[in-house]
């Protein structure tokens, strides 16, 4: 599975998992800083640059962040 840039520590160690026992939403986590956030896939947006669905809102216990994912 490809990793992404973590919105908290900016390292390329951010990945996702699905655990139906925890949440119906996709769980994103960083192997470096252990930041975790939830992604509601119904809340995706088209990338402002390429027009593809590559941006999504992630919500943690404190805030919501917009993350642009690499293809």
mmCIF file of the C-alpha atoms, coordinates in Angstrom:
data_MODEL
# 
_entry.id   MODEL 
# 
loop_
_atom_site.group_PDB 
_atom_site.id 
_atom_site.type_symbol 
_atom_site.label_atom_id 
_atom_site.label_alt_id 
_atom_site.label_comp_id 
_atom_site.label_asym_id 
_atom_site.label_entity_id 
_atom_site.label_seq_id 
_atom_site.pdbx_PDB_ins_code 
_atom_site.Cartn_x 
_atom_site.Cartn_y 
_atom_site.Cartn_z 
_atom_site.occupancy 
_atom_site.B_iso_or_equiv 
_atom_site.pdbx_formal_charge 
_atom_site.auth_seq_id 
_atom_site.auth_comp_id 
_atom_site.auth_asym_id 
_atom_site.auth_atom_id 
_atom_site.pdbx_PDB_model_num 
ATOM 1  C CA . UNK A 1 1  ? 0.000   0.000  0.000   1.00 0.00 ? 1  UNK A CA 1 
ATOM 2  C CA . UNK A 1 2  ? 1.356   3.427  -0.928  1.00 0.00 ? 2  UNK A CA 1 
ATOM 3  C CA . UNK A 1 3  ? 1.966   5.966  1.797   1.00 0.00 ? 3  UNK A CA 1 
ATOM 4  C CA . UNK A 1 4  ? 1.029   9.643  1.781   1.00 0.00 ? 4  UNK A CA 1 
ATOM 5  C CA . UNK A 1 5  ? 2.398   12.766 3.455   1.00 0.00 ? 5  UNK A CA 1 
ATOM 6  C CA . UNK A 1 6  ? 1.181   13.068 7.047   1.00 0.00 ? 6  UNK A CA 1 
ATOM 7  C CA . UNK A 1 7  ? -0.674  16.369 7.632   1.00 0.00 ? 7  UNK A CA 1 
ATOM 8  C CA . UNK A 1 8  ? 0.848   16.618 11.125  1.00 0.00 ? 8  UNK A CA 1 
ATOM 9  C CA . UNK A 1 9  ? 4.553   15.669 10.877  1.00 0.00 ? 9  UNK A CA 1 
ATOM 10 C CA . UNK A 1 10 ? 4.905   15.968 7.049   1.00 0.00 ? 10 UNK A CA 1 
ATOM 11 C CA . UNK A 1 11 ? 6.652   12.572 6.747   1.00 0.00 ? 11 UNK A CA 1 
ATOM 12 C CA . UNK A 1 12 ? 5.773   10.126 3.960   1.00 0.00 ? 12 UNK A CA 1 
ATOM 13 C CA . UNK A 1 13 ? 4.436   7.530  6.405   1.00 0.00 ? 13 UNK A CA 1 
ATOM 14 C CA . UNK A 1 14 ? 0.658   8.150  6.361   1.00 0.00 ? 14 UNK A CA 1 
ATOM 15 C CA . UNK A 1 15 ? -1.549  5.206  5.380   1.00 0.00 ? 15 UNK A CA 1 
ATOM 16 C CA . UNK A 1 16 ? -5.093  3.932  5.831   1.00 0.00 ? 16 UNK A CA 1 
ATOM 17 C CA . UNK A 1 17 ? -6.941  0.910  7.156   1.00 0.00 ? 17 UNK A CA 1 
ATOM 18 C CA . UNK A 1 18 ? -10.517 -0.237 7.586   1.00 0.00 ? 18 UNK A CA 1 
ATOM 19 C CA . UNK A 1 19 ? -11.656 -1.726 10.883  1.00 0.00 ? 19 UNK A CA 1 
ATOM 20 C CA . UNK A 1 20 ? -15.411 -2.306 11.061  1.00 0.00 ? 20 UNK A CA 1 
ATOM 21 C CA . UNK A 1 21 ? -15.165 -2.919 14.815  1.00 0.00 ? 21 UNK A CA 1 
ATOM 22 C CA . UNK A 1 22 ? -13.852 0.628  15.378  1.00 0.00 ? 22 UNK A CA 1 
ATOM 23 C CA . UNK A 1 23 ? -15.644 2.724  12.738  1.00 0.00 ? 23 UNK A CA 1 
ATOM 24 C CA . UNK A 1 24 ? -17.505 2.591  9.440   1.00 0.00 ? 24 UNK A CA 1 
ATOM 25 C CA . UNK A 1 25 ? -15.116 5.297  8.220   1.00 0.00 ? 25 UNK A CA 1 
ATOM 26 C CA . UNK A 1 26 ? -11.611 4.824  6.807   1.00 0.00 ? 26 UNK A CA 1 
ATOM 27 C CA . UNK A 1 27 ? -8.933  5.246  9.498   1.00 0.00 ? 27 UNK A CA 1 
ATOM 28 C CA . UNK A 1 28 ? -5.741  7.088  8.508   1.00 0.00 ? 28 UNK A CA 1 
ATOM 29 C CA . UNK A 1 29 ? -2.641  6.851  10.667  1.00 0.00 ? 29 UNK A CA 1 
ATOM 30 C CA . UNK A 1 30 ? 1.002   7.895  10.647  1.00 0.00 ? 30 UNK A CA 1 
ATOM 31 C CA . UNK A 1 31 ? 3.783   5.435  11.475  1.00 0.00 ? 31 UNK A CA 1 
ATOM 32 C CA . UNK A 1 32 ? 6.042   8.311  12.572  1.00 0.00 ? 32 UNK A CA 1 
ATOM 33 C CA . UNK A 1 33 ? 4.003   10.574 14.876  1.00 0.00 ? 33 UNK A CA 1 
ATOM 34 C CA . UNK A 1 34 ? 1.007   8.228  15.429  1.00 0.00 ? 34 UNK A CA 1 
ATOM 35 C CA . UNK A 1 35 ? -1.479  10.879 14.293  1.00 0.00 ? 35 UNK A CA 1 
ATOM 36 C CA . UNK A 1 36 ? -4.882  9.342  13.479  1.00 0.00 ? 36 UNK A CA 1 
ATOM 37 C CA . UNK A 1 37 ? -7.879  10.759 11.658  1.00 0.00 ? 37 UNK A CA 1 
ATOM 38 C CA . UNK A 1 38 ? -11.080 9.452  10.089  1.00 0.00 ? 38 UNK A CA 1 
ATOM 39 C CA . UNK A 1 39 ? -12.053 9.881  6.436   1.00 0.00 ? 39 UNK A CA 1 
ATOM 40 C CA . UNK A 1 40 ? -15.667 10.027 5.322   1.00 0.00 ? 40 UNK A CA 1 
ATOM 41 C CA . UNK A 1 41 ? -15.379 8.981  1.670   1.00 0.00 ? 41 UNK A CA 1 
ATOM 42 C CA . UNK A 1 42 ? -18.682 10.704 0.853   1.00 0.00 ? 42 UNK A CA 1 
ATOM 43 C CA . UNK A 1 43 ? -16.900 13.987 1.603   1.00 0.00 ? 43 UNK A CA 1 
ATOM 44 C CA . UNK A 1 44 ? -14.226 13.790 -1.125  1.00 0.00 ? 44 UNK A CA 1 
ATOM 45 C CA . UNK A 1 45 ? -13.500 16.703 -3.456  1.00 0.00 ? 45 UNK A CA 1 
ATOM 46 C CA . UNK A 1 46 ? -11.992 17.046 -6.880  1.00 0.00 ? 46 UNK A CA 1 
ATOM 47 C CA . UNK A 1 47 ? -8.396  18.243 -6.925  1.00 0.00 ? 47 UNK A CA 1 
ATOM 48 C CA . UNK A 1 48 ? -8.160  21.933 -7.794  1.00 0.00 ? 48 UNK A CA 1 
ATOM 49 C CA . UNK A 1 49 ? -5.197  21.224 -10.086 1.00 0.00 ? 49 UNK A CA 1 
ATOM 50 C CA . UNK A 1 50 ? -6.039  18.020 -11.982 1.00 0.00 ? 50 UNK A CA 1 
ATOM 51 C CA . UNK A 1 51 ? -9.803  17.637 -11.509 1.00 0.00 ? 51 UNK A CA 1 
ATOM 52 C CA . UNK A 1 52 ? -9.535  14.047 -10.194 1.00 0.00 ? 52 UNK A CA 1 
ATOM 53 C CA . UNK A 1 53 ? -10.918 12.924 -6.853  1.00 0.00 ? 53 UNK A CA 1 
ATOM 54 C CA . UNK A 1 54 ? -7.735  13.254 -4.861  1.00 0.00 ? 54 UNK A CA 1 
ATOM 55 C CA . UNK A 1 55 ? -8.682  15.523 -1.969  1.00 0.00 ? 55 UNK A CA 1 
ATOM 56 C CA . UNK A 1 56 ? -10.518 14.446 1.132   1.00 0.00 ? 56 UNK A CA 1 
ATOM 57 C CA . UNK A 1 57 ? -11.391 15.851 4.524   1.00 0.00 ? 57 UNK A CA 1 
ATOM 58 C CA . UNK A 1 58 ? -9.969  14.022 7.507   1.00 0.00 ? 58 UNK A CA 1 
ATOM 59 C CA . UNK A 1 59 ? -11.316 14.600 10.998  1.00 0.00 ? 59 UNK A CA 1 
ATOM 60 C CA . UNK A 1 60 ? -9.499  13.943 14.244  1.00 0.00 ? 60 UNK A CA 1 
ATOM 61 C CA . UNK A 1 61 ? -10.684 14.664 17.789  1.00 0.00 ? 61 UNK A CA 1 
ATOM 62 C CA . UNK A 1 62 ? -9.665  18.339 17.529  1.00 0.00 ? 62 UNK A CA 1 
ATOM 63 C CA . UNK A 1 63 ? -10.034 19.555 13.932  1.00 0.00 ? 63 UNK A CA 1 
ATOM 64 C CA . UNK A 1 64 ? -10.847 18.791 10.315  1.00 0.00 ? 64 UNK A CA 1 
ATOM 65 C CA . UNK A 1 65 ? -8.061  19.009 7.737   1.00 0.00 ? 65 UNK A CA 1 
ATOM 66 C CA . UNK A 1 66 ? -8.133  18.910 3.948   1.00 0.00 ? 66 UNK A CA 1 
ATOM 67 C CA . UNK A 1 67 ? -5.570  16.481 2.570   1.00 0.00 ? 67 UNK A CA 1 
ATOM 68 C CA . UNK A 1 68 ? -4.494  16.209 -1.075  1.00 0.00 ? 68 UNK A CA 1 
ATOM 69 C CA . UNK A 1 69 ? -3.424  12.657 -1.870  1.00 0.00 ? 69 UNK A CA 1 
ATOM 70 C CA . UNK A 1 70 ? -0.793  11.705 -4.431  1.00 0.00 ? 70 UNK A CA 1 
ATOM 71 C CA . UNK A 1 71 ? -1.973  9.417  -7.210  1.00 0.00 ? 71 UNK A CA 1 
# 
